[in-house]
Amino acid sequence: MSTNPDTGQTPDIKAVPFGDSALMISLASGTVEEQQAGSRRLREILLDVRPYGLHDVVAGVDSLLVEFDCLAVGHEQLAQTIRLAAAGRFQDTTGHTHAHKHFVIPMVVNQAFAPDLQDVAAELGISEEAVLGSLQDSLLSINLLASAMAPMMGTVQFPGQVSRCKEPRTNVDPGSVMVAGTNAIIQPFPGPTGWKVIGRTPLTICDIRQDPPTSYTPGDTVRFKVVPESEWERLEGRFLMNEPYLMERAH
């Protein structure tokens, strides 16, 4: 493994001990989008290199939790290995990287499926149509898999930040498309949320009977597409991986 960068600038990596057997890894500088993209790239590198003692890499919005065997390697040693790996591979996207997928996810918008759409529009000072237009025009990156493997995505090109609900809902239906800040997320299973619901996809995005249970991973990209309510019956319950809305692999 080369320890010198091929091209471009070597990232300034921040490594903070997280207990006895983990490091919190992030880029020390850059815009929010650059830090999020850098975190995804570092995850790819670590999964390819698999440094000695590595147990797992857990993706965050703009950081990574790197878990390791503390009997095999120490914090400083692993941090240095990660920096050397990044120096040699961070700018090189021609090697054996994980192929990302691009999804177009249909969503239906009506009064029952989008109870917070009016409030989001009022908060942003735009029309409901403009809220949906901003969502559909945004190419979203899956930054992490949240609770119950929900894909957390950013960044929606809203003209401002969307606040969370003052009173969280105790139960939201699976497939609900929700926003908060400039992020979006899809509810895989029934459950509580404080995010604002502006639509629902008829597709099943997570199925524990499948192997793997989701077809998306951090780094994949998503576009939402509002479809007529008449499409609901045709698409309801289909697993996302088997849908024609799954687009070609993006490299």
Secondary structure as the mmCIF struct_conf table of DSSP 4:
data_model
#
loop_
_struct_conf.conf_type_id
_struct_conf.id
_struct_conf.beg_label_comp_id
_struct_conf.beg_label_asym_id
_struct_conf.beg_label_seq_id
_struct_conf.end_label_comp_id
_struct_conf.end_label_asym_id
_struct_conf.end_label_seq_id
BEND BEND1 ASN A 4 ASN A 4
BEND BEND2 ASP A 6 GLY A 8
HELX_LH_PP_P HELX_LH_PP_P1 GLN A 9 PRO A 11
STRN STRN1 ILE A 13 PRO A 17
BEND BEND3 GLY A 19 SER A 21
STRN STRN2 ALA A 22 LEU A 27
BEND BEND4 ALA A 28 GLY A 30
HELX_RH_AL_P HELX_RH_AL_P1 VAL A 32 VAL A 49
TURN_TY1_P TURN_TY1_P1 TYR A 52 GLY A 53
STRN STRN3 LEU A 54 ALA A 59
BEND BEND5 VAL A 61 ASP A 62
STRN STRN4 LEU A 64 PHE A 68
TURN_TY1_P TURN_TY1_P2 CYS A 70 ALA A 72
HELX_RH_AL_P HELX_RH_AL_P2 HIS A 75 ARG A 89
TURN_TY1_P TURN_TY1_P3 PHE A 90 GLN A 91
BEND BEND6 THR A 94 HIS A 96
HELX_LH_PP_P HELX_LH_PP_P2 THR A 97 ALA A 99
STRN STRN5 HIS A 100 MET A 107
STRN STRN6 VAL A 108 VAL A 108
BEND BEND7 ASN A 110 ASN A 110
TURN_TY1_P TURN_TY1_P4 GLN A 111 PHE A 113
TURN_TY1_P TURN_TY1_P5 PRO A 115 ASP A 116
HELX_RH_AL_P HELX_RH_AL_P3 LEU A 117 LEU A 124
TURN_TY1_P TURN_TY1_P6 GLY A 125 GLY A 125
BEND BEND8 ILE A 126 ILE A 126
HELX_RH_AL_P HELX_RH_AL_P4 GLU A 128 ASP A 137
STRN STRN7 LEU A 140 LEU A 145
HELX_RH_3T_P HELX_RH_3T_P1 SER A 147 MET A 149
HELX_LH_PP_P HELX_LH_PP_P3 ALA A 150 ALA A 150
STRN STRN8 PRO A 151 GLY A 154
BEND BEND9 PRO A 159 GLY A 160
HELX_LH_PP_P HELX_LH_PP_P4 GLN A 161 GLN A 161
STRN STRN9 VAL A 162 VAL A 162
HELX_LH_PP_P HELX_LH_PP_P5 SER A 163 CYS A 165
BEND BEND10 LYS A 166 GLU A 167
STRN STRN10 ARG A 169 VAL A 172
TURN_TY1_P TURN_TY1_P7 PRO A 174 GLY A 175
STRN STRN11 SER A 176 ALA A 180
STRN STRN12 GLY A 181 GLY A 181
TURN_TY1_P TURN_TY1_P8 THR A 182 THR A 182
STRN STRN13 ASN A 183 ILE A 186
BEND BEND11 PHE A 189 PRO A 190
STRN STRN14 GLY A 191 THR A 193
BEND BEND12 TRP A 195 TRP A 195
STRN STRN15 LYS A 196 ARG A 200
BEND BEND13 PRO A 202 LEU A 203
STRN STRN16 THR A 204 THR A 204
TURN_TY1_P TURN_TY1_P9 ILE A 208 ARG A 209
BEND BEND14 GLN A 210 PRO A 213
BEND BEND15 SER A 215 SER A 215
TURN_TY1_P TURN_TY1_P10 PRO A 218 GLY A 219
STRN STRN17 THR A 221 VAL A 226
HELX_RH_3T_P HELX_RH_3T_P2 GLU A 229 GLU A 231
HELX_RH_AL_P HELX_RH_AL_P5 TRP A 232 LEU A 235
TURN_TY1_P TURN_TY1_P11 GLU A 236 GLY A 237
STRN STRN18 PHE A 239 PHE A 239
HELX_RH_3T_P HELX_RH_3T_P3 LEU A 240 ASN A 242
BEND BEND16 GLU A 243 GLU A 243
TURN_TY1_P TURN_TY1_P12 PRO A 244 TYR A 245
STRN STRN19 LEU A 246 ALA A 250
#
